[in-house]
Each structure stands twice: as structure tokens, then as C-alpha cells.
Amino acid sequence: MNWRRNSIIPESEPGCQHQTTPLNHKLAIISIDNNSRLRSANLNKEFTLPLKTQGHMGEVWWYLDGNKLPGKSSKNHSQYLIVNGVHELLAIDETGAMDRVQFFVEGW
């Protein structure tokens, strides 16, 4: 996913001494694999969605189907997903590094 960020952000100025954040770190969503099929065992069709990354720098913002989830977190936490179907989960850290996965939720 760094291809997009690398194509937008220019090279740093040689005289800039304040740049300490590496631009090539890899943020990865590790709680859900891309193209996963997930099932809800809850009769109310609620699904607990684990939100966990590795390789992030600072806080992480989460987006589900293009909608920002409340808060920001660099710790593990979950949200409740009520709708069955195809979804996209996106994580972005403070440096702009991002990862996304697509997954499918179905009821029993």
C-alpha cells in the first residue's frame, strides 16, 4: 500500500534535519486476512470485529466501508458489525501508512 503514499509524498529536502520517521515502514492489518469469510454465531446477527495491526507508528485510525470508526487506537479493540455482506476495513497510522482488507460476513 505504500505505492500510493510514495507517489504523493516528495523526497525530503536534504537540509531538513527534523525528519526522523521512516517513510517505508509497513503497516499491516493482522486480525483479519484479506478475502476472509467470517460467520456470526450471534442470533442477533452481531459480529465482533477484532482490530489489530502490526508495524504501525503512533495512533491508528480505522475505517469500515469508508466510514471512520469512533476513536483512534494503537491497542487492540473491537467494533460491532451488524450487516451481513462484503466489507472493507482500512487502517491508517500517523505517518499515513495504510493497509486494507476485504472480507465477507454471513450469519448462520
Backbone as numpy.savetxt, mean C-alpha at the origin, in Angstrom:
# Nx Ny Nz CAx CAy CAz Cx Cy Cz
7.44 -0.52 -8.93 6.64 0.67 -8.93 7.50 1.93 -8.93
8.79 1.82 -8.71 9.63 3.01 -8.68 9.83 3.62 -10.05
9.44 2.93 -11.13 9.60 3.47 -12.47 8.85 4.79 -12.61
7.65 4.86 -12.03 6.87 6.08 -12.13 7.52 7.21 -11.35
7.94 6.92 -10.14 8.58 7.93 -9.30 9.88 8.40 -9.93
10.67 7.47 -10.45 11.95 7.83 -11.06 11.75 8.66 -12.33
10.63 8.47 -13.02 10.40 9.25 -14.23 9.88 10.66 -13.91
9.39 10.88 -12.70 8.86 12.18 -12.31 9.90 13.02 -11.57
10.67 12.41 -10.70 11.61 13.15 -9.86 12.95 13.29 -10.57
13.41 14.53 -10.75 14.69 14.72 -11.43 15.86 14.31 -10.53
17.04 14.19 -11.14 18.25 13.91 -10.38 18.47 15.02 -9.36
19.06 14.70 -8.22 19.31 15.72 -7.21 20.47 16.62 -7.63
20.39 17.83 -7.15 21.40 18.84 -7.44 22.69 18.44 -6.74
23.83 18.46 -7.44 25.09 18.03 -6.81 25.45 18.84 -5.57
25.05 20.09 -5.51 25.39 20.93 -4.35 24.48 20.75 -3.16
23.43 19.94 -3.31 22.48 19.76 -2.22 23.04 18.76 -1.21
23.27 19.23 0.01 23.85 18.37 1.05 22.79 17.78 1.97
21.54 18.16 1.78 20.49 17.74 2.72 19.76 16.49 2.28
20.08 15.97 1.13 19.39 14.77 0.68 19.99 13.55 1.36
19.19 12.92 2.20 19.66 11.74 2.91 18.78 10.52 2.63
17.63 10.71 2.00 16.71 9.61 1.73 17.05 8.95 0.41
17.35 7.66 0.41 17.61 6.99 -0.87 16.34 6.93 -1.72
16.48 7.18 -3.01 15.32 7.21 -3.89 14.99 5.84 -4.47
15.81 4.85 -4.19 15.58 3.56 -4.82 15.18 2.46 -3.83
14.69 2.82 -2.65 14.24 1.77 -1.72 12.96 1.16 -2.25
12.67 -0.05 -1.82 11.52 -0.81 -2.31 10.46 -0.96 -1.23
9.33 -0.34 -1.43 8.18 -0.53 -0.56 7.39 -1.71 -1.10
6.98 -2.62 -0.23 6.23 -3.79 -0.69 5.10 -4.10 0.28
3.92 -4.33 -0.26 2.80 -4.81 0.55 3.02 -6.31 0.73
3.10 -6.74 1.99 3.41 -8.16 2.25 2.25 -8.90 2.90
1.16 -8.21 3.21 0.04 -8.88 3.88 -0.91 -9.57 2.90
-0.90 -9.14 1.64 -1.76 -9.74 0.62 -0.95 -9.88 -0.67
-0.99 -11.04 -1.28 -0.32 -11.24 -2.56 -1.18 -10.68 -3.69
-0.53 -10.22 -4.74 -1.24 -9.73 -5.91 -2.09 -10.85 -6.51
-3.29 -10.51 -6.93 -4.26 -11.43 -7.54 -4.75 -12.53 -6.59
-4.70 -12.26 -5.29 -5.22 -13.23 -4.30 -6.73 -13.30 -4.36
-7.26 -14.47 -4.01 -8.70 -14.66 -3.83 -8.90 -14.90 -2.35
-9.65 -14.01 -1.70 -9.86 -14.06 -0.27 -11.32 -14.34 0.03
-11.57 -15.13 1.07 -12.94 -15.47 1.44 -13.26 -14.94 2.82
-14.47 -14.47 2.98 -14.95 -14.00 4.27 -15.74 -15.11 4.95
-15.36 -15.45 6.17 -16.08 -16.46 6.92 -17.21 -15.84 7.73
-17.27 -14.51 7.76 -18.27 -13.81 8.54 -19.60 -13.81 7.79
-20.67 -14.15 8.47 -21.99 -14.18 7.83 -22.46 -12.80 7.41
-21.93 -11.76 8.03 -22.31 -10.39 7.68 -21.50 -9.87 6.50
-20.69 -10.71 5.89 -19.89 -10.37 4.72 -18.77 -9.37 5.03
-18.42 -9.22 6.30 -17.30 -8.36 6.63 -16.00 -9.14 6.47
-14.96 -8.43 6.09 -13.68 -9.07 5.87 -12.61 -8.21 6.53
-11.78 -8.82 7.36 -10.70 -8.09 7.99 -9.51 -8.08 7.05
-9.09 -6.89 6.67 -8.03 -6.72 5.69 -6.74 -6.34 6.40
-5.74 -7.23 6.42 -4.47 -6.89 7.07 -3.68 -5.91 6.21
-3.12 -4.90 6.85 -2.33 -3.88 6.15 -0.91 -3.92 6.70
0.02 -4.46 5.91 1.38 -4.60 6.38 2.33 -4.42 5.20
3.39 -3.63 5.42 4.40 -3.42 4.39 5.78 -3.72 4.94
6.73 -3.82 4.02 8.14 -3.85 4.41 8.87 -2.89 3.48
9.99 -2.37 3.95 10.80 -1.48 3.15 10.30 -0.05 3.10
9.31 0.29 3.93 8.81 1.66 3.91 9.73 2.58 4.71
9.65 3.87 4.39 10.38 4.89 5.13 9.36 5.86 5.70
9.31 5.97 7.02 8.34 6.85 7.67 6.95 6.25 7.67
5.96 7.13 7.69 4.56 6.70 7.74 4.11 6.14 6.39
3.04 5.35 6.43 2.46 4.77 5.22 1.00 5.19 5.13
0.60 5.65 3.95 -0.79 5.98 3.69 -1.38 4.87 2.83
-2.62 4.48 3.11 -3.27 3.37 2.43 -4.48 3.86 1.64
-4.65 3.30 0.45 -5.80 3.61 -0.40 -6.43 2.30 -0.84
-7.74 2.23 -0.71 -8.49 1.05 -1.15 -9.44 1.49 -2.24
-9.27 0.94 -3.42 -10.09 1.28 -4.58 -10.09 2.78 -4.85
-8.95 3.42 -4.64 -8.81 4.85 -4.91 -9.24 5.75 -3.78
-9.76 5.19 -2.69 -10.21 5.99 -1.55 -9.22 5.86 -0.41
-8.79 7.01 0.13 -7.83 7.00 1.23 -8.48 6.40 2.47
-7.78 5.45 3.08 -8.26 4.87 4.34 -7.92 5.84 5.46
-8.71 5.85 6.52 -8.47 6.80 7.61 -7.11 6.60 8.27
-6.49 7.70 8.61 -5.22 7.66 9.33 -4.05 7.29 8.45
-2.92 7.16 9.10 -1.70 6.70 8.43 -0.99 5.84 9.45
-0.23 4.89 8.99 0.40 4.00 9.95 1.61 3.32 9.35
2.63 3.19 10.17 3.75 2.35 9.80 3.70 1.06 10.60
2.61 0.87 11.34 2.40 -0.35 12.12 1.33 -1.19 11.42
1.20 -2.44 11.84 0.18 -3.32 11.27 -1.19 -2.90 11.80
-2.16 -2.82 10.94 -3.53 -2.61 11.37 -4.46 -3.11 10.28
-5.74 -3.10 10.57 -6.71 -3.67 9.64 -7.87 -2.71 9.43
-8.53 -2.88 8.32 -9.77 -2.17 8.01 -10.82 -3.22 7.69
-12.07 -2.82 7.71 -13.12 -3.78 7.37 -13.63 -3.50 5.97
-13.69 -4.54 5.20 -14.13 -4.48 3.82 -15.46 -5.20 3.76
-16.52 -4.54 3.28 -17.84 -5.15 3.31 -18.26 -5.67 1.93
-17.72 -5.12 0.88 -18.17 -5.44 -0.47 -17.38 -6.59 -1.07
-18.06 -7.57 -1.62 -17.40 -8.63 -2.37 -17.01 -8.10 -3.74
-15.97 -8.67 -4.34 -15.57 -8.26 -5.68 -14.08 -7.99 -5.78
-13.70 -7.38 -6.89 -12.29 -7.06 -7.16 -11.94 -5.73 -6.51
-10.77 -5.70 -5.85 -10.33 -4.48 -5.15 -8.85 -4.24 -5.43
-8.45 -2.97 -5.27 -7.05 -2.60 -5.41 -6.61 -1.91 -4.13
-5.49 -2.34 -3.58 -4.92 -1.76 -2.38 -3.59 -1.11 -2.74
-3.41 0.14 -2.32 -2.22 0.91 -2.64 -1.62 1.43 -1.35
-0.30 1.33 -1.22 0.42 1.88 -0.07 1.46 2.87 -0.60
1.56 4.03 0.06 2.54 5.06 -0.30 3.22 5.53 0.98
4.55 5.57 0.96 5.26 6.05 2.16 5.65 7.51 2.01
6.33 8.05 3.02 6.67 9.47 3.05 7.58 9.92 1.92
8.32 9.00 1.32 9.22 9.38 0.23 8.53 9.30 -1.13
7.29 8.80 -1.15 6.58 8.65 -2.41 6.71 7.27 -3.01
7.48 6.38 -2.38 7.56 5.00 -2.87 6.19 4.36 -2.70
5.81 3.51 -3.66 4.49 2.90 -3.58 4.50 1.46 -4.07
3.47 0.75 -3.64 3.22 -0.60 -4.13 1.72 -0.77 -4.17
1.26 -1.64 -5.05 -0.18 -1.92 -5.10 -0.39 -3.39 -5.42
-1.52 -3.88 -4.91 -1.95 -5.24 -5.20 -3.42 -5.22 -5.56
-3.80 -6.15 -6.40 -5.20 -6.35 -6.73 -5.61 -7.67 -6.12
-6.83 -7.74 -5.56 -7.29 -8.97 -4.94 -8.80 -9.07 -5.10
-9.33 -10.27 -4.87 -10.75 -10.56 -5.02 -11.29 -11.07 -3.71
-12.38 -10.49 -3.24 -13.03 -10.94 -2.00 -14.35 -11.58 -2.36
-14.60 -12.76 -1.79 -15.87 -13.45 -2.03 -16.38 -14.01 -0.72
-17.69 -14.10 -0.58 -18.31 -14.71 0.59 -18.37 -16.21 0.43
-18.77 -16.86 1.47 -18.89 -18.32 1.40 -20.03 -18.64 0.55
